[in-house]
């Protein structure tokens, strides 16, 4: 972190974090987390695989090969929003977090596991820091084992006992 900004603002957190995660099956993701970097928005997120790639922002696009020829397709997701709403009345429950919550309470759409998503996000973030400290790639099991979390999950066992483990 920039020392002048640290002193002036009283903050003691990273301004930019960059990492790389590899998932089961070999999919990879690059991660850029920033709150105070001096630049315009990052060019967007993308997923890349052995058979193609998808750019999620600033516009959704698909890149692959078709009949040994490079194929690049761009999708205008904003233009299709009216169509999605007219074809599926429940699509309105994805317009905002509040709409989604109402839709899930009504049983019209499945609830999104936001707590699980937050825990997975923290697992990846902690993994980036652990990897930097150790100077090597780390596994999810290593990240969980080294977590300093004080949150514990208590799971009742059929035998009457209890299994206690970190909440990651």
Rosetta constraint file for C-alpha pairs under 8 A:
AtomPair CA 1 CA 5 HARMONIC 7.58 0.50
AtomPair CA 1 CA 6 HARMONIC 6.84 0.50
AtomPair CA 1 CA 12 HARMONIC 7.66 0.50
AtomPair CA 1 CA 13 HARMONIC 7.14 0.50
AtomPair CA 1 CA 14 HARMONIC 5.51 0.50
AtomPair CA 1 CA 15 HARMONIC 5.89 0.50
AtomPair CA 2 CA 6 HARMONIC 6.21 0.50
AtomPair CA 3 CA 7 HARMONIC 6.23 0.50
AtomPair CA 4 CA 8 HARMONIC 6.06 0.50
AtomPair CA 5 CA 9 HARMONIC 5.65 0.50
AtomPair CA 5 CA 10 HARMONIC 7.65 0.50
AtomPair CA 5 CA 11 HARMONIC 7.63 0.50
AtomPair CA 6 CA 10 HARMONIC 5.30 0.50
AtomPair CA 6 CA 11 HARMONIC 5.16 0.50
AtomPair CA 6 CA 12 HARMONIC 6.16 0.50
AtomPair CA 7 CA 11 HARMONIC 7.48 0.50
AtomPair CA 15 CA 34 HARMONIC 5.61 0.50
AtomPair CA 15 CA 35 HARMONIC 5.71 0.50
AtomPair CA 15 CA 36 HARMONIC 5.26 0.50
AtomPair CA 15 CA 37 HARMONIC 6.06 0.50
AtomPair CA 16 CA 32 HARMONIC 7.10 0.50
AtomPair CA 16 CA 33 HARMONIC 5.61 0.50
AtomPair CA 16 CA 34 HARMONIC 4.38 0.50
AtomPair CA 16 CA 35 HARMONIC 6.86 0.50
AtomPair CA 16 CA 36 HARMONIC 7.31 0.50
AtomPair CA 16 CA 37 HARMONIC 6.45 0.50
AtomPair CA 17 CA 31 HARMONIC 7.70 0.50
AtomPair CA 17 CA 32 HARMONIC 5.75 0.50
AtomPair CA 17 CA 33 HARMONIC 4.96 0.50
AtomPair CA 17 CA 34 HARMONIC 6.34 0.50
AtomPair CA 18 CA 30 HARMONIC 7.55 0.50
AtomPair CA 18 CA 31 HARMONIC 5.45 0.50
AtomPair CA 18 CA 32 HARMONIC 4.62 0.50
AtomPair CA 18 CA 33 HARMONIC 6.38 0.50
AtomPair CA 18 CA 128 HARMONIC 7.99 0.50
AtomPair CA 19 CA 30 HARMONIC 5.89 0.50
AtomPair CA 19 CA 31 HARMONIC 4.92 0.50
AtomPair CA 19 CA 32 HARMONIC 6.65 0.50
AtomPair CA 19 CA 128 HARMONIC 5.82 0.50
AtomPair CA 20 CA 28 HARMONIC 7.18 0.50
AtomPair CA 20 CA 29 HARMONIC 5.77 0.50
AtomPair CA 20 CA 30 HARMONIC 4.46 0.50
AtomPair CA 20 CA 31 HARMONIC 5.86 0.50
AtomPair CA 20 CA 128 HARMONIC 7.58 0.50
AtomPair CA 21 CA 28 HARMONIC 5.59 0.50
AtomPair CA 21 CA 29 HARMONIC 5.27 0.50
AtomPair CA 21 CA 30 HARMONIC 6.43 0.50
AtomPair CA 21 CA 31 HARMONIC 7.69 0.50
AtomPair CA 21 CA 124 HARMONIC 7.22 0.50
AtomPair CA 22 CA 26 HARMONIC 6.14 0.50
AtomPair CA 22 CA 27 HARMONIC 5.85 0.50
AtomPair CA 22 CA 28 HARMONIC 4.39 0.50
AtomPair CA 22 CA 29 HARMONIC 6.57 0.50
AtomPair CA 23 CA 27 HARMONIC 5.29 0.50
AtomPair CA 23 CA 28 HARMONIC 6.06 0.50
AtomPair CA 27 CA 47 HARMONIC 7.81 0.50
AtomPair CA 27 CA 48 HARMONIC 7.36 0.50
AtomPair CA 27 CA 49 HARMONIC 6.38 0.50
AtomPair CA 28 CA 47 HARMONIC 7.06 0.50
AtomPair CA 28 CA 48 HARMONIC 7.11 0.50
AtomPair CA 28 CA 49 HARMONIC 7.80 0.50
AtomPair CA 29 CA 46 HARMONIC 7.52 0.50
AtomPair CA 29 CA 47 HARMONIC 6.30 0.50
AtomPair CA 29 CA 48 HARMONIC 7.94 0.50
AtomPair CA 30 CA 45 HARMONIC 7.90 0.50
AtomPair CA 43 CA 57 HARMONIC 7.10 0.50
AtomPair CA 43 CA 58 HARMONIC 6.64 0.50
AtomPair CA 44 CA 55 HARMONIC 7.11 0.50
AtomPair CA 44 CA 56 HARMONIC 6.48 0.50
AtomPair CA 44 CA 57 HARMONIC 4.53 0.50
AtomPair CA 44 CA 58 HARMONIC 5.68 0.50
AtomPair CA 45 CA 55 HARMONIC 6.02 0.50
AtomPair CA 45 CA 56 HARMONIC 5.43 0.50
AtomPair CA 45 CA 57 HARMONIC 5.93 0.50
AtomPair CA 46 CA 53 HARMONIC 7.14 0.50
AtomPair CA 46 CA 54 HARMONIC 5.50 0.50
AtomPair CA 46 CA 55 HARMONIC 4.20 0.50
AtomPair CA 46 CA 56 HARMONIC 5.56 0.50
AtomPair CA 46 CA 57 HARMONIC 7.63 0.50
AtomPair CA 47 CA 53 HARMONIC 5.48 0.50
AtomPair CA 47 CA 54 HARMONIC 5.25 0.50
AtomPair CA 47 CA 55 HARMONIC 6.51 0.50
AtomPair CA 47 CA 56 HARMONIC 7.98 0.50
AtomPair CA 48 CA 52 HARMONIC 6.11 0.50
AtomPair CA 48 CA 53 HARMONIC 4.04 0.50
AtomPair CA 48 CA 54 HARMONIC 6.39 0.50
AtomPair CA 49 CA 53 HARMONIC 5.73 0.50
AtomPair CA 51 CA 64 HARMONIC 6.30 0.50
AtomPair CA 51 CA 65 HARMONIC 7.70 0.50
AtomPair CA 52 CA 62 HARMONIC 7.31 0.50
AtomPair CA 52 CA 63 HARMONIC 5.43 0.50
AtomPair CA 52 CA 64 HARMONIC 4.33 0.50
AtomPair CA 52 CA 65 HARMONIC 7.41 0.50
AtomPair CA 53 CA 62 HARMONIC 5.93 0.50
AtomPair CA 53 CA 63 HARMONIC 5.23 0.50
AtomPair CA 53 CA 64 HARMONIC 6.65 0.50
AtomPair CA 54 CA 60 HARMONIC 7.06 0.50
AtomPair CA 54 CA 61 HARMONIC 5.63 0.50
AtomPair CA 54 CA 62 HARMONIC 4.68 0.50
AtomPair CA 54 CA 63 HARMONIC 6.37 0.50
AtomPair CA 55 CA 59 HARMONIC 7.01 0.50
AtomPair CA 55 CA 60 HARMONIC 5.42 0.50
AtomPair CA 55 CA 61 HARMONIC 5.16 0.50
AtomPair CA 55 CA 62 HARMONIC 6.61 0.50
AtomPair CA 56 CA 60 HARMONIC 4.62 0.50
AtomPair CA 56 CA 61 HARMONIC 6.81 0.50
AtomPair CA 59 CA 74 HARMONIC 7.21 0.50
AtomPair CA 59 CA 75 HARMONIC 7.10 0.50
AtomPair CA 59 CA 76 HARMONIC 7.14 0.50
AtomPair CA 59 CA 77 HARMONIC 7.88 0.50
AtomPair CA 60 CA 74 HARMONIC 6.03 0.50
AtomPair CA 60 CA 75 HARMONIC 5.52 0.50
AtomPair CA 60 CA 76 HARMONIC 7.18 0.50
AtomPair CA 60 CA 77 HARMONIC 7.30 0.50
AtomPair CA 61 CA 72 HARMONIC 7.12 0.50
AtomPair CA 61 CA 73 HARMONIC 5.47 0.50
AtomPair CA 61 CA 74 HARMONIC 4.26 0.50
AtomPair CA 61 CA 75 HARMONIC 5.89 0.50
AtomPair CA 62 CA 71 HARMONIC 7.90 0.50
AtomPair CA 62 CA 72 HARMONIC 5.81 0.50
AtomPair CA 62 CA 73 HARMONIC 5.21 0.50
AtomPair CA 62 CA 74 HARMONIC 6.51 0.50
AtomPair CA 63 CA 70 HARMONIC 7.52 0.50
AtomPair CA 63 CA 71 HARMONIC 5.67 0.50
AtomPair CA 63 CA 72 HARMONIC 4.61 0.50
AtomPair CA 63 CA 73 HARMONIC 6.54 0.50
AtomPair CA 64 CA 70 HARMONIC 6.07 0.50
AtomPair CA 64 CA 71 HARMONIC 5.26 0.50
AtomPair CA 64 CA 72 HARMONIC 6.72 0.50
AtomPair CA 65 CA 69 HARMONIC 5.25 0.50
AtomPair CA 65 CA 70 HARMONIC 4.58 0.50
AtomPair CA 65 CA 71 HARMONIC 5.28 0.50
AtomPair CA 66 CA 70 HARMONIC 6.49 0.50
AtomPair CA 66 CA 71 HARMONIC 6.25 0.50
AtomPair CA 76 CA 80 HARMONIC 6.98 0.50
AtomPair CA 77 CA 81 HARMONIC 6.60 0.50
AtomPair CA 80 CA 84 HARMONIC 6.18 0.50
AtomPair CA 81 CA 85 HARMONIC 6.25 0.50
AtomPair CA 82 CA 86 HARMONIC 6.21 0.50
AtomPair CA 83 CA 87 HARMONIC 6.08 0.50
AtomPair CA 84 CA 88 HARMONIC 5.96 0.50
AtomPair CA 84 CA 91 HARMONIC 6.66 0.50
AtomPair CA 85 CA 89 HARMONIC 5.73 0.50
AtomPair CA 85 CA 90 HARMONIC 7.59 0.50
AtomPair CA 85 CA 91 HARMONIC 5.50 0.50
AtomPair CA 85 CA 92 HARMONIC 6.38 0.50
AtomPair CA 90 CA 94 HARMONIC 7.89 0.50
AtomPair CA 90 CA 103 HARMONIC 7.74 0.50
AtomPair CA 90 CA 108 HARMONIC 6.76 0.50
AtomPair CA 90 CA 109 HARMONIC 7.29 0.50
AtomPair CA 91 CA 95 HARMONIC 7.40 0.50
AtomPair CA 92 CA 99 HARMONIC 7.02 0.50
AtomPair CA 93 CA 99 HARMONIC 4.67 0.50
AtomPair CA 93 CA 100 HARMONIC 4.48 0.50
AtomPair CA 93 CA 101 HARMONIC 7.75 0.50
AtomPair CA 93 CA 102 HARMONIC 7.29 0.50
AtomPair CA 93 CA 103 HARMONIC 5.33 0.50
AtomPair CA 93 CA 109 HARMONIC 7.38 0.50
AtomPair CA 94 CA 99 HARMONIC 6.28 0.50
AtomPair CA 94 CA 100 HARMONIC 5.25 0.50
AtomPair CA 95 CA 99 HARMONIC 6.14 0.50
AtomPair CA 95 CA 100 HARMONIC 7.20 0.50
AtomPair CA 96 CA 100 HARMONIC 6.19 0.50
AtomPair CA 97 CA 101 HARMONIC 6.14 0.50
AtomPair CA 98 CA 102 HARMONIC 6.35 0.50
AtomPair CA 99 CA 103 HARMONIC 6.17 0.50
AtomPair CA 100 CA 104 HARMONIC 6.09 0.50
AtomPair CA 100 CA 109 HARMONIC 7.52 0.50
AtomPair CA 100 CA 111 HARMONIC 7.61 0.50
AtomPair CA 101 CA 105 HARMONIC 6.16 0.50
AtomPair CA 101 CA 111 HARMONIC 7.21 0.50
AtomPair CA 102 CA 106 HARMONIC 6.18 0.50
AtomPair CA 103 CA 107 HARMONIC 6.19 0.50
AtomPair CA 103 CA 108 HARMONIC 5.16 0.50
AtomPair CA 103 CA 109 HARMONIC 5.56 0.50
AtomPair CA 104 CA 108 HARMONIC 5.81 0.50
AtomPair CA 104 CA 109 HARMONIC 4.99 0.50
AtomPair CA 104 CA 110 HARMONIC 5.56 0.50
AtomPair CA 104 CA 111 HARMONIC 5.15 0.50
AtomPair CA 113 CA 117 HARMONIC 6.22 0.50
AtomPair CA 114 CA 118 HARMONIC 6.06 0.50
AtomPair CA 115 CA 119 HARMONIC 6.23 0.50
AtomPair CA 116 CA 120 HARMONIC 6.14 0.50
AtomPair CA 117 CA 121 HARMONIC 6.08 0.50
AtomPair CA 118 CA 122 HARMONIC 6.19 0.50
AtomPair CA 119 CA 123 HARMONIC 6.11 0.50
AtomPair CA 119 CA 167 HARMONIC 7.92 0.50
AtomPair CA 119 CA 168 HARMONIC 5.81 0.50
AtomPair CA 120 CA 124 HARMONIC 6.37 0.50
AtomPair CA 120 CA 168 HARMONIC 7.34 0.50
AtomPair CA 121 CA 125 HARMONIC 6.22 0.50
AtomPair CA 122 CA 126 HARMONIC 5.89 0.50
AtomPair CA 123 CA 127 HARMONIC 6.02 0.50
AtomPair CA 123 CA 140 HARMONIC 7.37 0.50
AtomPair CA 123 CA 143 HARMONIC 6.86 0.50
AtomPair CA 123 CA 144 HARMONIC 7.41 0.50
AtomPair CA 123 CA 168 HARMONIC 6.78 0.50
AtomPair CA 124 CA 128 HARMONIC 6.34 0.50
AtomPair CA 125 CA 129 HARMONIC 6.66 0.50
AtomPair CA 126 CA 130 HARMONIC 6.13 0.50
AtomPair CA 126 CA 143 HARMONIC 6.73 0.50
AtomPair CA 126 CA 147 HARMONIC 7.58 0.50
AtomPair CA 127 CA 131 HARMONIC 5.87 0.50
AtomPair CA 127 CA 138 HARMONIC 6.72 0.50
AtomPair CA 127 CA 139 HARMONIC 7.81 0.50
AtomPair CA 127 CA 140 HARMONIC 7.40 0.50
AtomPair CA 127 CA 143 HARMONIC 5.56 0.50
AtomPair CA 128 CA 132 HARMONIC 6.23 0.50
AtomPair CA 129 CA 133 HARMONIC 6.23 0.50
AtomPair CA 130 CA 134 HARMONIC 6.10 0.50
AtomPair CA 130 CA 138 HARMONIC 7.32 0.50
AtomPair CA 130 CA 143 HARMONIC 7.05 0.50
AtomPair CA 131 CA 135 HARMONIC 5.61 0.50
AtomPair CA 131 CA 136 HARMONIC 5.30 0.50
AtomPair CA 131 CA 137 HARMONIC 5.49 0.50
AtomPair CA 131 CA 138 HARMONIC 5.71 0.50
AtomPair CA 132 CA 136 HARMONIC 6.96 0.50
AtomPair CA 138 CA 142 HARMONIC 6.29 0.50
AtomPair CA 138 CA 143 HARMONIC 7.04 0.50
AtomPair CA 139 CA 143 HARMONIC 6.39 0.50
AtomPair CA 140 CA 144 HARMONIC 6.25 0.50
AtomPair CA 141 CA 145 HARMONIC 6.12 0.50
AtomPair CA 142 CA 146 HARMONIC 6.15 0.50
AtomPair CA 143 CA 147 HARMONIC 6.02 0.50
AtomPair CA 144 CA 166 HARMONIC 7.32 0.50
AtomPair CA 144 CA 168 HARMONIC 6.40 0.50
AtomPair CA 147 CA 166 HARMONIC 7.85 0.50
AtomPair CA 149 CA 166 HARMONIC 6.75 0.50
AtomPair CA 149 CA 167 HARMONIC 7.49 0.50
AtomPair CA 150 CA 166 HARMONIC 7.24 0.50
AtomPair CA 151 CA 166 HARMONIC 6.00 0.50
AtomPair CA 151 CA 167 HARMONIC 5.53 0.50
AtomPair CA 152 CA 164 HARMONIC 6.45 0.50
AtomPair CA 152 CA 165 HARMONIC 5.54 0.50
AtomPair CA 152 CA 166 HARMONIC 4.52 0.50
AtomPair CA 152 CA 167 HARMONIC 5.01 0.50
AtomPair CA 153 CA 163 HARMONIC 7.99 0.50
AtomPair CA 153 CA 164 HARMONIC 5.63 0.50
AtomPair CA 153 CA 165 HARMONIC 5.48 0.50
AtomPair CA 153 CA 166 HARMONIC 6.02 0.50
AtomPair CA 153 CA 167 HARMONIC 5.30 0.50
AtomPair CA 154 CA 162 HARMONIC 6.54 0.50
AtomPair CA 154 CA 163 HARMONIC 5.78 0.50
AtomPair CA 154 CA 164 HARMONIC 4.69 0.50
AtomPair CA 154 CA 165 HARMONIC 6.93 0.50
AtomPair CA 155 CA 162 HARMONIC 5.63 0.50
AtomPair CA 155 CA 163 HARMONIC 5.07 0.50
AtomPair CA 155 CA 164 HARMONIC 6.43 0.50
AtomPair CA 156 CA 160 HARMONIC 6.73 0.50
AtomPair CA 156 CA 161 HARMONIC 6.20 0.50
AtomPair CA 156 CA 162 HARMONIC 4.63 0.50
AtomPair CA 156 CA 163 HARMONIC 6.37 0.50
AtomPair CA 157 CA 161 HARMONIC 5.20 0.50
AtomPair CA 157 CA 162 HARMONIC 5.38 0.50
AtomPair CA 157 CA 163 HARMONIC 6.76 0.50
